[in-house]
């Protein structure tokens, strides 16, 4: 059988998009993928159409490392509106209840209840899949299914601004945290209901909002050609930049690339590491992949990049 020819360019790296409002994460991905004429690309966790902010998009070999960004902690800034509950838990949804907002004297006492390990029931309008179907698709079809509570971590939850019916909150949380559910639960504790009015992701794993590019900037760069666009990409190795790095000789690297665990002097004794091939500057072209330290001290290959 003839091998199917891959469409698009071989593009490797990570683009940090400042996702605009009104677009789904997949819609943003497909638009950017067309700009680059990239053969392969994927995003690293959905942002609601309402939300803006850091959306890492992985191209080519970087898609092998998207899992690590999916599992990373996130930071958000959200405005929650008290006194109004919506069907979807955000401002895009139909209003289902309105109540007078009581005077909240103890804001800190309210927020304290949601720091640390908390349990959440995922919204029916989340992207969580049940039997292969995203919950939001079932919800739009008028189908509601039972959802199990899941434990998430809220590392930081601080109020930045407070008005009568609106709170602006900064949140640092683990993967799988639903900000709309957090807003709804805060509204229940206060006794008036609440929903997410605005949501912006300020950080995803190692990446911060200051590093992002906008869709408008990409539109302008597109007219200057692929070289201009490609310069916006970060190296694949930055997806795990918080991990220690280990350098291999050419011979050791060849064994590692063949799937064999290798012994390296002075390497960490546990955990995951980035692997480079005799790189002083840790250049992208010398990035081999990532490995995990075994009990006997050897480094086992877990994800490898392929040079084109």
RANOR-V507040 format. One record per residue. N is the residue number from 1. SS is DSSP state (H for helix, E for strand, L for the rest). OMEGA is omega as a letter, one per 30 degrees, with the letter a starting at -180 (* if undefined). BURIAL is I if it has 24 or more other C-alpha atoms within 12 Angstrom, else O. Layout:
((N	SS	OMEGA	BURIAL) (N	SS	OMEGA	BURIAL))
This chain:
((1	L	a	O) (2	L	l	O) (3	L	a	O) (4	L	a	O) (5	L	a	O) (6	L	l	O) (7	L	l	O) (8	L	a	O) (9	E	l	O) (10	L	l	O) (11	L	l	I) (12	L	l	I) (13	E	a	I) (14	E	l	I) (15	E	l	I) (16	E	a	I) (17	E	l	I) (18	E	a	I) (19	E	l	I) (20	L	l	I) (21	L	l	I) (22	L	l	O) (23	L	l	O) (24	L	l	O) (25	H	l	I) (26	H	l	I) (27	H	l	I) (28	H	l	I) (29	H	a	I) (30	H	l	I) (31	H	a	I) (32	H	l	I) (33	H	l	I) (34	H	l	I) (35	H	a	I) (36	H	a	I) (37	L	a	I) (38	E	l	I) (39	L	a	I) (40	L	l	I) (41	E	l	I) (42	E	l	I) (43	E	a	I) (44	L	l	I) (45	L	a	I) (46	L	l	I) (47	L	l	I) (48	L	l	I) (49	L	l	I) (50	L	a	I) (51	L	l	I) (52	E	l	I) (53	E	a	I) (54	E	l	I) (55	E	l	I) (56	E	l	I) (57	E	a	I) (58	E	l	I) (59	E	l	I) (60	H	a	I) (61	H	a	I) (62	H	l	I) (63	H	l	I) (64	H	a	I) (65	H	a	I) (66	H	l	I) (67	H	a	O) (68	H	l	I) (69	H	l	I) (70	H	a	I) (71	L	a	O) (72	L	l	I) (73	L	a	I) (74	E	l	I) (75	E	a	I) (76	E	l	I) (77	E	a	I) (78	E	l	I) (79	E	l	I) (80	E	a	I) (81	E	a	I) (82	E	l	I) (83	L	a	I) (84	E	l	I) (85	E	l	I) (86	E	a	I) (87	L	a	I) (88	L	a	I) (89	L	l	I) (90	E	a	I) (91	L	l	I) (92	L	a	O) (93	L	l	O) (94	L	l	O) (95	E	a	O) (96	E	l	O) (97	E	l	O) (98	E	l	O) (99	L	l	O) (100	L	a	O) (101	L	l	I) (102	L	l	O) (103	L	a	O) (104	L	a	I) (105	L	a	O) (106	L	l	O) (107	H	a	I) (108	H	l	O) (109	H	l	O) (110	H	a	O) (111	H	a	I) (112	H	a	O) (113	L	a	O) (114	L	l	I) (115	L	a	I) (116	E	l	O) (117	E	l	O) (118	E	l	I) (119	E	l	O) (120	E	l	I) (121	E	a	I) (122	L	l	I) (123	L	l	I) (124	L	a	I) (125	L	l	I) (126	L	l	I) (127	L	l	I) (128	L	a	I) (129	E	l	O) (130	E	a	O) (131	L	l	O) (132	L	a	O) (133	E	l	O) (134	E	a	O) (135	H	a	I) (136	H	l	I) (137	H	l	O) (138	H	a	O) (139	H	a	I) (140	H	l	O) (141	L	l	O) (142	L	a	O) (143	L	l	O) (144	L	l	O) (145	L	l	O) (146	L	l	O) (147	L	l	O) (148	L	l	O) (149	E	l	O) (150	E	l	O) (151	E	l	O) (152	E	l	I) (153	E	l	I) (154	E	a	I) (155	E	l	I) (156	E	l	I) (157	E	a	I) (158	E	l	I) (159	E	l	I) (160	E	a	O) (161	E	l	O) (162	E	l	O) (163	L	a	O) (164	L	a	O) (165	L	a	I) (166	E	l	I) (167	E	l	I) (168	E	a	I) (169	E	l	I) (170	E	a	I) (171	E	l	I) (172	E	a	I) (173	E	l	I) (174	L	l	I) (175	L	l	I) (176	L	l	I) (177	L	l	I) (178	L	a	I) (179	H	l	I) (180	H	l	I) (181	H	l	I) (182	H	l	I) (183	H	a	I) (184	H	a	I) (185	H	l	I) (186	H	l	I) (187	H	l	I) (188	H	l	O) (189	H	l	I) (190	H	l	I) (191	L	a	O) (192	L	a	I) (193	L	l	I) (194	E	l	I) (195	E	l	I) (196	E	l	I) (197	E	l	I) (198	E	l	I) (199	E	l	I) (200	E	l	I) (201	E	a	I) (202	E	a	I) (203	E	l	I) (204	E	a	I) (205	L	a	I) (206	L	a	I) (207	E	a	I) (208	E	a	I) (209	H	a	I) (210	H	a	O) (211	H	a	O) (212	L	l	I) (213	E	a	I) (214	L	l	I) (215	H	l	I) (216	H	l	O) (217	H	l	O) (218	H	l	I) (219	H	a	O) (220	H	a	O) (221	H	a	O) (222	H	a	I) (223	L	a	O) (224	L	l	O) (225	L	a	O) (226	H	a	I) (227	H	l	O) (228	H	l	O) (229	H	a	I) (230	H	l	I) (231	L	l	O) (232	L	a	I) (233	L	l	I) (234	E	l	I) (235	L	l	I) (236	H	a	I) (237	H	a	I) (238	H	l	I) (239	H	a	I) (240	H	a	I) (241	L	l	I) (242	L	a	O) (243	L	l	O) (244	E	a	I) (245	E	l	I) (246	E	l	I) (247	E	a	I) (248	E	l	I) (249	L	l	O) (250	H	a	O) (251	H	a	O) (252	H	l	I) (253	H	a	I) (254	H	l	O) (255	H	a	O) (256	H	l	I) (257	H	l	I) (258	L	l	O) (259	L	a	O) (260	L	l	O) (261	L	a	I) (262	E	l	I) (263	L	a	I) (264	L	a	I) (265	L	l	O) (266	L	l	O) (267	L	l	I) (268	L	a	I) (269	L	l	O) (270	L	l	O) (271	L	a	O) (272	E	a	I) (273	E	l	I) (274	E	a	I) (275	E	l	I) (276	E	a	I) (277	E	l	I) (278	L	a	O) (279	L	l	O) (280	L	a	O) (281	L	a	O) (282	L	a	I) (283	L	a	O) (284	H	a	I) (285	H	l	I) (286	H	l	I) (287	E	a	I) (288	E	a	I) (289	E	l	I) (290	E	l	I) (291	E	l	I) (292	E	a	I) (293	E	l	I) (294	L	a	O) (295	L	a	O) (296	L	l	O) (297	L	l	O) (298	L	l	I) (299	E	l	I) (300	E	l	I) (301	E	l	I) (302	E	l	I) (303	E	a	I) (304	E	l	I) (305	L	l	I) (306	L	l	O) (307	L	l	O) (308	L	*	O))
